[in-house]
Amino acid sequence: MSGTSHPTPELQKISNSRGTERTLFDGDTGSFPLELRQVLVRLLRGPYVDGGAEPALWTTILTHDVSLRQYLSEIFLLLSVDSERKIALLTPADIEAVHTQPIVARKPLRREETLLALRLRVLLDRHAGSGTDVGISRAGAREILAEHRQPGIVDDKRLDEQTDAALARLLNLKLILPTELLNEYRVSNALALALPFDSIDQIPAYLSALDKNEPHNSLDSDSSDGPAQEGLL
């Protein structure tokens, strides 16, 4: 009969796949295929997806970009994708309303953790496009924190403790990654999205504020100021 529409092969395929895949467990009322649900869980688990290390997940993210963004918007989350660095992560939407904060609140970075993250962010940008990994050693991290010690403080034992604590926190967030060498780390490309400055020229101002011990300029995930609202931290 004229005027009767028929689903395209692609839509028919989607419909068929939903009919066979939507019931993945008792009580399942979802419509997403298994691989898309797995990506959602991985993104929500965090802290990010590295496309170089997880190519299958990366392909699924690119293929289902629109569906992912639509679903995540329902729970006040945004999908940030850096195609060049092959990094995808979730960031909270900027909305002032109750019950809209991230599901799992992250502990703010301490002063030394912030200082180290900012300095590594500068290194990452300076090596952008070079095709080489950015590395940092424990000794290098210690030197960075030593440069930013408060005037008159020369407690080397305390500096060692702060260095180890800062490295441990950035490792936990996967902003630096372990290597085969002891006390040698690779800076993750995710740091660029975790600290999304418009320009690295903005970073010295944050470092200066931290050196003056101005806590409102630290990377606090609960703060409305600064870049941390847009990233992992």
Long-range contacts (C-beta under 8 A, 24 or more apart in sequence): 32-67, 32-71, 35-60, 36-60, 36-64, 36-67, 36-68, 39-64, 39-68, 40-68, 40-71, 40-72, 43-68, 43-72, 43-79, 43-88, 43-89, 43-90, 44-90, 44-103, 46-89, 46-90, 46-232, 47-89, 47-173, 47-174, 47-175, 47-190, 47-194, 47-232, 48-87, 48-88, 48-89, 48-174, 48-188, 48-190, 48-193, 48-194, 48-232, 49-87, 49-88, 49-89, 50-86, 50-87, 50-188, 50-189, 50-190, 51-86, 51-87, 51-88, 52-86, 58-86, 58-88, 61-88, 75-103, 76-100, 76-101, 76-102, 77-102, 80-193, 80-196, 80-230, 80-231, 82-189, 82-192, 82-193, 85-189, 85-190, 85-192, 85-193, 86-189, 87-188, 87-189, 87-190, 87-192, 87-193, 89-190, 89-193, 89-194, 89-231, 89-232, 91-229, 91-230, 91-231, 92-229, 94-229, 105-221, 105-222, 106-221, 106-232, 106-233, 107-221, 108-218, 108-219, 108-220, 108-221, 108-222, 108-223, 108-228, 108-233, 109-169, 109-218, 109-219, 109-220, 109-228, 109-233, 110-165, 110-166, 110-169, 110-218, 111-210, 111-213, 111-215, 111-218, 112-145, 112-148, 112-162, 112-163, 112-165, 112-166, 113-165, 113-166, 113-169, 113-170, 113-219, 114-206, 114-210, 114-218, 114-219, 115-144, 115-145, 115-148, 115-166, 115-207, 115-210, 116-141, 116-144, 116-145, 116-166, 116-167, 116-170, 117-170, 117-175, 117-191, 117-194, 117-195, 117-219, 117-233, 118-195, 118-203, 118-206, 118-207, 118-210, 118-219, 119-144, 119-207, 120-170, 120-175, 120-176, 120-187, 120-191, 121-191, 121-192, 121-195, 121-197, 121-200, 121-203, 122-200, 122-203, 123-187, 124-187, 124-189, 124-191, 124-192, 125-192, 125-200, 126-200, 133-186, 133-187, 134-186, 134-187, 135-179, 135-184, 135-185, 135-186, 135-187, 136-176, 136-184, 136-185, 136-187, 137-183, 137-184, 137-185, 138-163, 138-164, 138-167, 138-183, 138-184, 139-183, 141-166, 141-167, 148-207, 148-210, 148-211, 150-213, 173-232, 173-233, 175-232, 190-232, 193-231, 193-232, 194-231, 194-232, 194-233, 195-219, 195-227, 195-228, 195-231, 195-233, 196-227, 196-230, 196-231, 197-227
